[in-house]
C-alpha cells in the first residue's frame, strides 16, 4: 500500500514498463472473465516486436484521492487468447462502487495496486481468430468488475455490446451499470406494473435517473424521488412525480401526505435507519429492494463512525414478521450476478429502449483529468463540484498528460449526467462518464 502523494500539475505520469498491470478479477457484468491490461506474450519478445504504450489510473492504496495515480505503461503488443478482443477505450464510467473501493469498502475490488473502472466504451482494434461476431472498427460497450480506467484493455468478446449508431461514447460509458441495476430491480425483482408507486432515493444520481426513466416506460406509475432542492427541477423534468427535499423535510411524512397508504416499491441505496423507514412505507404486497449502504460514505476517506452508526441502525426482522405484514424485502448486487446470458438479455433490452428513445443517459458535465477545477468554476454549482470532484475524482486534480512521444495526447475526462452535453467534449479523448449530477 503506497503512501506517496499524488503527482503535481507539473509532474509527468509514472512510467511502468513490462507486463506491470495488475491481474484483474472477473467482471461485474458479466462476471465470468477479466478485463485486463494487455498481457505480454508468454514467449520472450524479440527485439523487433511491436510495443504498446497506454495510460491507466491506478489505485495505489486505500484512502483519499491522492492514492489514484496516472501511469503510462509500455509492453509488447498483446497476443489475444481465444474469445478475446483488444479495445481502445474512448470513454469510461465512474460509479459509486469505485468510491467504496477507494476506501477499501468494496469487497470485489482486488487489493491495490489495481486499475479501477467497471464500464467503458471504445473501438475494437483486434479480435482473436475464433471471434466471429466482432470485427476491427466496431464501436462497443464493455463491462468489467475493474480495469476499465485505461486506454487499452483486453476483454472477452461476449462481454462487449455493439453500440447503436446514434449513441455517443459518453452515453455508452454511462449506461451499463446504472441502467442494468435499475432495470433488474424494477422489472425482474419488483415486477413493476401500471398503476404502481415507487420511492427512488438519490433520484439525481446515476441509478436514480435510470430508474426514473425506466418507470416512464410503464403507464401510470407514480414516482417519489428524494434529492436536494437544487435538483428538483431536473428530476421533475426527468419524470419524478413528487420531488422531496430530504435535507429539510421528512420524506416519510411528505409521502404519507400524498399517499397515506405508502408506496408499492422502495429502492434503497442508503441502508441503516432508512431501510426501516422504507419497509414501514410499503403498502401490503409491496417490495423493498436494498442495493447499497451509501450512509456509510461521508467523504474521501473511510469514516468509521458513519459505518458504525449505519451498522447499529441496520434493519432486521424475522420471517414471521414478513408474513404478518404481507411485505417483501429483497437485496440486489450487480457484482454477484452469475449468469452471462441474463446480463446479455438485459443489455439488449436496454439498447432497444435507447433506440426507441425511451431511455437516454444525460451528460451533465465533463472534466479533463489534467485540468484543475476550482471552486470559482462557474460552469457547475459548488455543491456539485464538491460531490463530483471532491468526493470522487479530486484525485485527478493537477494530473497532467505525459509528453512522451510514444503516447499521443489523450486526456482523461470526467462526465456526469443531467444537463445538456457541454462543449468541452472533443473527439478522440478518453473520458470518464458519471451517470448522475450528484448522489443525492
C-alpha positions as CSV (number, residue, x, y, z in Angstrom):
1,X,0.0,0.0,0.0
2,X,1.6,3.2,-1.2
3,X,1.5,6.3,0.9
4,X,3.1,8.6,-1.7
5,X,1.5,11.8,-2.7
6,X,-0.4,12.4,-6.0
7,X,1.7,14.0,-8.8
8,X,1.5,17.8,-9.0
9,X,0.3,19.6,-12.1
10,X,3.8,19.9,-13.4
11,X,4.8,16.2,-12.9
12,X,4.6,13.6,-15.6
13,X,2.6,10.3,-15.1
14,X,4.6,7.4,-13.7
15,X,6.2,5.1,-16.3
16,X,5.7,1.4,-15.9
17,X,7.3,-0.9,-18.4
18,X,6.8,-4.6,-19.0
19,X,3.7,-6.5,-18.0
20,X,3.2,-4.5,-14.9
21,X,-0.6,-4.2,-15.0
22,X,-2.2,-6.0,-12.1
23,X,-4.3,-9.0,-12.9
24,X,-8.0,-8.1,-13.0
25,X,-10.8,-10.2,-11.5
26,X,-13.9,-11.5,-13.3
27,X,-16.1,-8.6,-14.3
28,X,-19.2,-7.5,-12.6
29,X,-21.4,-7.6,-15.6
30,X,-20.9,-10.1,-17.0
31,X,-18.9,-11.6,-14.1
32,X,-17.2,-14.6,-15.8
33,X,-13.9,-13.2,-17.2
34,X,-11.5,-10.3,-16.6
35,X,-11.0,-7.0,-18.3
36,X,-7.2,-6.7,-18.2
37,X,-4.5,-4.5,-19.4
38,X,-2.8,-6.1,-22.5
39,X,-0.8,-9.1,-21.4
40,X,2.7,-9.7,-22.6
41,X,3.1,-12.9,-24.7
42,X,4.4,-15.9,-22.9
43,X,7.4,-16.3,-25.2
44,X,10.4,-13.9,-24.8
45,X,9.7,-10.9,-27.1
46,X,12.0,-10.3,-30.0
47,X,13.8,-7.0,-30.4
48,X,11.7,-6.2,-33.5
49,X,8.4,-6.9,-31.7
50,X,6.0,-4.0,-31.6
51,X,5.4,-2.4,-28.2
52,X,2.3,-0.7,-26.9
53,X,2.0,2.3,-24.5
54,X,-1.1,3.4,-22.8
55,X,-2.3,5.4,-19.8
56,X,-4.1,4.0,-16.7
57,X,-5.4,5.3,-13.5
58,X,-4.1,3.0,-10.8
59,X,-5.3,2.9,-7.2
60,X,-2.0,2.6,-5.3
61,X,-3.5,2.3,-1.8
62,X,-6.7,2.8,0.2
63,X,-7.5,6.3,1.4
64,X,-8.1,9.6,-0.2
65,X,-8.0,10.6,-3.9
66,X,-4.2,11.1,-3.7
67,X,-4.0,7.3,-3.9
68,X,-5.1,7.3,-7.5
69,X,-2.0,7.6,-9.8
70,X,-1.9,8.3,-13.5
71,X,0.6,5.9,-15.0
72,X,2.0,5.2,-18.5
73,X,2.6,1.5,-19.1
74,X,4.7,0.1,-22.0
75,X,4.9,-3.6,-23.0
76,X,5.0,-5.9,-26.0
77,X,1.9,-6.0,-28.2
78,X,-0.6,-8.5,-26.7
79,X,-1.4,-11.9,-28.2
80,X,-5.1,-12.4,-27.7
81,X,-6.4,-15.5,-26.1
82,X,-9.4,-17.3,-27.7
83,X,-12.6,-15.3,-27.3
84,X,-10.9,-12.0,-26.6
85,X,-10.9,-8.6,-28.2
86,X,-8.5,-5.6,-27.9
87,X,-10.4,-2.4,-27.2
88,X,-9.2,1.2,-27.5
89,X,-11.2,2.9,-24.7
90,X,-12.8,6.2,-25.7
91,X,-14.9,6.7,-22.5
92,X,-15.1,5.0,-19.1
93,X,-17.6,5.2,-16.3
94,X,-17.4,6.3,-12.7
95,X,-19.7,4.5,-10.2
96,X,-20.4,4.7,-6.5
97,X,-18.6,1.3,-6.1
98,X,-15.4,3.0,-7.2
99,X,-15.7,5.4,-4.3
100,X,-16.2,2.5,-1.9
101,X,-13.3,0.6,-3.5
102,X,-11.0,3.6,-3.0
103,X,-11.8,3.4,0.7
104,X,-11.4,-0.4,0.9
105,X,-15.1,-0.9,1.3
106,X,-15.8,-2.8,-1.9
107,X,-15.0,-6.5,-1.4
108,X,-15.0,-7.4,-5.1
109,X,-12.1,-5.0,-5.9
110,X,-8.7,-6.6,-5.7
111,X,-6.2,-5.1,-3.2
112,X,-4.1,-2.2,-4.5
113,X,-2.3,-1.6,-6.8
114,X,-5.3,-2.1,-9.1
115,X,-6.8,-0.2,-12.1
116,X,-10.5,0.5,-11.3
117,X,-13.4,1.0,-13.7
118,X,-16.4,-1.2,-14.3
119,X,-17.7,0.1,-17.6
120,X,-16.4,1.8,-20.7
121,X,-16.8,2.2,-24.4
122,X,-14.5,2.3,-27.3
123,X,-13.4,0.8,-30.7
124,X,-12.3,-2.7,-31.3
125,X,-8.7,-2.8,-32.6
126,X,-8.1,-6.5,-32.8
127,X,-10.0,-9.7,-32.4
128,X,-9.0,-13.3,-31.7
129,X,-9.2,-15.8,-34.5
130,X,-12.2,-17.6,-33.1
131,X,-14.3,-14.4,-32.6
132,X,-16.8,-14.1,-35.4
133,X,-19.4,-11.6,-34.1
134,X,-16.9,-8.7,-33.6
135,X,-14.6,-7.0,-36.1
136,X,-12.0,-4.3,-36.1
137,X,-13.6,-0.9,-36.0
138,X,-16.7,-1.9,-34.1
139,X,-18.0,0.6,-31.6
140,X,-18.8,-1.3,-28.4
141,X,-19.8,-1.1,-24.8
142,X,-17.6,-3.1,-22.5
143,X,-18.0,-4.2,-18.8
144,X,-15.8,-5.5,-16.1
145,X,-15.5,-5.6,-12.4
146,X,-12.4,-3.5,-12.7
147,X,-9.8,-2.4,-15.2
148,X,-11.6,0.0,-17.5
149,X,-9.8,3.2,-16.4
150,X,-7.1,2.8,-19.0
151,X,-6.7,3.5,-22.7
152,X,-6.2,-0.1,-23.9
153,X,-7.9,-3.2,-22.4
154,X,-8.4,-6.9,-23.4
155,X,-11.9,-8.2,-22.7
156,X,-13.9,-11.3,-23.6
157,X,-15.9,-10.6,-26.8
158,X,-19.0,-11.8,-25.1
159,X,-18.7,-9.0,-22.6
160,X,-19.0,-6.4,-25.3
161,X,-22.1,-5.0,-26.9
162,X,-22.4,-3.2,-30.2
163,X,-23.4,0.5,-29.7
164,X,-26.3,2.0,-31.7
165,X,-25.1,4.3,-34.4
166,X,-26.7,7.4,-32.7
167,X,-25.1,6.6,-29.3
168,X,-22.1,8.7,-28.2
169,X,-19.2,7.1,-26.4
170,X,-20.1,9.2,-23.3
171,X,-23.6,7.8,-23.2
172,X,-22.3,4.3,-23.8
173,X,-20.0,4.6,-20.8
174,X,-22.7,6.0,-18.6
175,X,-25.4,3.4,-19.5
176,X,-24.4,-0.2,-18.4
177,X,-24.0,-0.4,-14.6
178,X,-26.7,2.2,-13.6
179,X,-29.4,1.1,-16.1
180,X,-28.8,-2.6,-15.7
181,X,-29.1,-2.2,-11.9
182,X,-32.3,-0.2,-12.3
183,X,-33.8,-2.5,-14.9
184,X,-33.2,-5.7,-13.0
185,X,-34.6,-4.3,-9.7
186,X,-37.7,-2.8,-11.3
187,X,-38.7,-5.4,-13.8
188,X,-37.1,-8.7,-12.7
189,X,-37.4,-8.3,-8.9
190,X,-40.3,-5.9,-8.3
191,X,-42.3,-6.7,-11.4
192,X,-43.3,-3.1,-11.9
193,X,-46.8,-2.8,-13.5
194,X,-49.2,0.1,-14.4
195,X,-50.7,2.0,-11.6
196,X,-47.9,1.3,-9.1
197,X,-45.9,3.8,-7.0
198,X,-42.1,3.8,-6.5
199,X,-39.8,5.6,-4.0
200,X,-36.4,6.4,-5.5
201,X,-33.8,7.6,-3.1
202,X,-30.9,9.6,-4.5
203,X,-33.1,10.4,-7.5
204,X,-30.4,12.8,-9.0
205,X,-27.8,10.0,-9.0
206,X,-27.0,7.5,-11.8
207,X,-29.3,4.7,-10.7
208,X,-31.9,7.2,-9.7
209,X,-32.0,8.8,-13.2
210,X,-32.1,5.4,-14.8
211,X,-34.9,4.1,-12.6
212,X,-36.9,7.2,-13.2
213,X,-36.6,6.9,-17.0
214,X,-37.5,3.2,-16.8
215,X,-40.6,3.9,-14.7
216,X,-41.8,6.2,-17.6
217,X,-41.9,3.1,-19.9
218,X,-44.8,1.8,-17.8
219,X,-48.1,3.6,-17.9
220,X,-49.5,5.4,-14.8
221,X,-46.5,4.9,-12.4
222,X,-46.1,7.5,-9.6
223,X,-42.5,8.3,-8.7
224,X,-41.5,9.8,-5.4
225,X,-37.8,11.0,-5.5
226,X,-35.6,12.3,-2.8
227,X,-32.9,14.9,-3.8
228,X,-31.6,18.2,-2.6
229,X,-33.8,21.2,-3.5
230,X,-31.4,22.3,-6.2
231,X,-32.0,19.1,-8.2
232,X,-35.8,19.2,-8.1
233,X,-36.4,20.9,-11.4
234,X,-34.1,18.4,-13.1
235,X,-35.6,15.3,-11.6
236,X,-39.1,16.6,-12.1
237,X,-38.4,17.1,-15.8
238,X,-36.9,13.6,-15.9
239,X,-40.2,12.0,-14.7
240,X,-40.2,12.2,-10.9
241,X,-43.9,13.0,-9.9
242,X,-43.2,14.2,-6.4
243,X,-39.6,15.5,-5.6
244,X,-38.8,15.6,-1.9
245,X,-36.0,17.6,-0.3
246,X,-34.6,15.1,2.2
247,X,-32.4,17.8,3.8
248,X,-35.2,20.0,5.0
249,X,-38.2,17.6,5.2
250,X,-39.0,14.2,6.5
251,X,-39.6,12.2,3.3
252,X,-41.8,9.7,5.2
253,X,-44.2,12.4,6.3
254,X,-44.3,14.0,2.8
255,X,-45.1,10.7,1.2
256,X,-47.9,10.0,3.7
257,X,-49.5,13.4,3.0
258,X,-49.8,12.4,-0.7
259,X,-50.3,8.7,-0.4
260,X,-51.4,7.7,3.1
261,X,-51.1,4.0,2.4
262,X,-47.5,4.4,1.3
263,X,-45.9,3.1,-1.9
264,X,-45.6,-0.3,-3.7
265,X,-41.8,-0.3,-4.3
266,X,-38.9,1.3,-2.4
267,X,-35.4,1.3,-3.9
268,X,-33.0,1.7,-1.0
269,X,-29.3,2.5,-1.7
270,X,-28.8,4.1,1.8
271,X,-29.0,1.4,4.4
272,X,-29.2,2.0,8.2
273,X,-32.3,3.6,9.6
274,X,-33.6,4.4,6.1
275,X,-34.2,0.7,5.4
276,X,-36.6,0.6,8.4
277,X,-38.4,3.7,7.1
278,X,-38.6,2.2,3.7
279,X,-40.2,-1.0,5.0
280,X,-42.7,0.9,7.0
281,X,-43.7,2.9,3.9
282,X,-44.6,-0.2,1.9
283,X,-48.2,-1.0,1.1
284,X,-49.4,-4.5,1.6
285,X,-47.7,-6.8,-1.0
286,X,-45.1,-4.1,-1.5
287,X,-41.4,-4.7,-2.0
288,X,-38.3,-3.1,-0.5
289,X,-35.1,-3.6,-2.5
290,X,-31.8,-2.9,-0.7
291,X,-28.9,-2.3,-3.1
292,X,-26.4,-0.2,-1.2
293,X,-25.2,1.4,2.0
294,X,-24.4,5.0,0.9
295,X,-24.9,6.2,4.5
296,X,-21.5,4.7,5.3
297,X,-19.8,7.1,2.9
298,X,-19.4,10.7,4.0
299,X,-16.2,11.9,2.3
300,X,-13.0,10.8,0.6
301,X,-11.7,8.6,3.4
302,X,-13.3,5.8,5.4
303,X,-15.5,7.1,8.2
304,X,-15.6,4.5,11.0
305,X,-18.2,6.5,13.0
306,X,-20.6,6.6,10.0
307,X,-20.0,2.9,9.3
308,X,-20.7,2.0,13.0
309,X,-23.9,4.2,13.0
310,X,-25.2,2.6,9.8
311,X,-24.4,-0.9,11.1
312,X,-26.0,-0.2,14.5
313,X,-29.2,1.1,12.8
314,X,-29.3,-1.8,10.4
315,X,-32.9,-3.1,9.9
316,X,-33.6,-6.7,10.9
317,X,-36.7,-8.8,11.3
318,X,-37.8,-12.4,11.2
319,X,-39.8,-14.2,8.6
320,X,-42.9,-14.3,10.8
321,X,-42.9,-10.5,10.8
322,X,-42.8,-10.6,7.0
323,X,-45.7,-13.0,6.8
324,X,-47.8,-10.9,9.2
325,X,-47.1,-7.6,7.3
326,X,-47.6,-9.1,3.8
327,X,-44.5,-7.3,2.6
328,X,-41.3,-8.4,0.9
329,X,-37.6,-7.5,1.2
330,X,-35.0,-8.2,-1.5
331,X,-31.4,-7.5,-2.0
332,X,-29.6,-6.7,-5.2
333,X,-25.8,-6.6,-6.1
334,X,-24.9,-6.4,-9.7
335,X,-21.3,-7.7,-9.0
336,X,-22.6,-11.0,-7.7
337,X,-24.9,-11.8,-10.6
338,X,-23.6,-15.1,-12.0
339,X,-25.4,-15.5,-15.3
340,X,-23.8,-14.2,-18.5
341,X,-27.0,-14.8,-20.5
342,X,-29.0,-12.8,-18.1
343,X,-26.7,-9.8,-18.5
344,X,-26.8,-10.1,-22.3
345,X,-30.6,-10.2,-22.2
346,X,-30.8,-7.1,-20.0
347,X,-28.4,-5.2,-22.1
348,X,-30.2,-6.0,-25.3
349,X,-33.4,-4.8,-23.8
350,X,-31.8,-1.5,-22.7
351,X,-30.3,-0.9,-26.1
352,X,-33.6,-1.5,-27.7
353,X,-35.2,1.1,-25.3
354,X,-32.5,3.5,-26.2
355,X,-33.1,3.1,-29.9
356,X,-36.8,3.8,-29.3
357,X,-35.9,7.0,-27.5
358,X,-37.4,5.8,-24.1
359,X,-34.1,6.0,-22.2
360,X,-31.1,8.2,-22.6
361,X,-28.2,8.9,-20.3
362,X,-28.0,12.7,-19.9
363,X,-24.4,14.0,-19.8
364,X,-24.2,16.9,-17.3
365,X,-20.6,18.0,-17.4
366,X,-17.1,16.7,-18.2
367,X,-13.6,17.3,-16.9
368,X,-10.2,16.5,-18.3
369,X,-8.3,14.8,-15.5
370,X,-5.3,17.0,-16.1
371,X,-7.4,20.2,-15.7
372,X,-7.6,21.6,-12.3
373,X,-11.2,22.5,-11.4
374,X,-11.6,25.3,-8.9
375,X,-14.5,26.4,-6.7
376,X,-14.6,29.5,-8.9
377,X,-15.6,27.4,-11.9
378,X,-19.0,28.9,-12.8
379,X,-20.0,26.0,-15.1
380,X,-21.3,23.9,-12.2
381,X,-22.6,24.7,-8.7
382,X,-20.2,24.5,-5.8
383,X,-22.1,21.6,-4.3
384,X,-21.8,19.6,-7.5
385,X,-18.2,20.3,-7.8
386,X,-17.6,19.1,-4.3
387,X,-19.5,15.8,-4.9
388,X,-18.1,15.0,-8.3
389,X,-14.5,16.1,-7.8
390,X,-14.1,16.5,-4.0
391,X,-15.6,13.2,-3.0
392,X,-14.9,11.1,-6.1
393,X,-12.3,12.3,-8.6
394,X,-10.5,15.1,-6.8
395,X,-7.6,12.7,-7.2
396,X,-7.3,13.8,-10.8
397,X,-6.7,17.5,-10.0
398,X,-3.3,18.6,-11.2
399,X,-2.5,15.3,-13.1
400,X,-1.0,16.2,-16.4
401,X,-0.9,14.3,-19.7
402,X,2.5,12.8,-20.5
403,X,4.6,14.5,-23.1
404,X,6.0,11.0,-24.1
405,X,6.4,10.9,-27.9
406,X,5.3,7.2,-27.8
407,X,1.9,8.2,-26.4
408,X,-0.4,10.5,-28.3
409,X,-2.2,13.1,-26.1
410,X,-5.5,11.6,-25.0
411,X,-6.7,13.5,-21.9
412,X,-8.9,11.6,-19.5
413,X,-12.2,13.3,-18.9
414,X,-14.9,13.1,-16.3
415,X,-18.5,13.5,-17.4
416,X,-21.7,13.4,-15.4
417,X,-25.4,13.4,-16.4
418,X,-28.4,15.6,-16.1
419,X,-27.8,18.7,-18.2
420,X,-27.0,19.2,-21.9
421,X,-23.7,17.8,-23.2
422,X,-21.2,20.6,-22.8
423,X,-18.9,22.0,-25.4
424,X,-15.8,20.7,-23.8
425,X,-16.2,17.2,-25.3
426,X,-13.7,16.6,-28.1
427,X,-13.4,13.6,-30.3
428,X,-10.7,11.2,-29.6
429,X,-10.4,11.8,-25.9
430,X,-10.5,9.1,-23.3
431,X,-13.2,10.1,-20.9
432,X,-14.8,9.1,-17.6
433,X,-18.6,9.4,-17.6
434,X,-20.6,9.6,-14.4
435,X,-24.3,8.9,-14.6
436,X,-25.6,11.4,-12.0
437,X,-25.1,15.0,-11.1
438,X,-24.6,14.0,-7.6
439,X,-25.6,11.1,-5.5
440,X,-28.5,12.6,-3.6
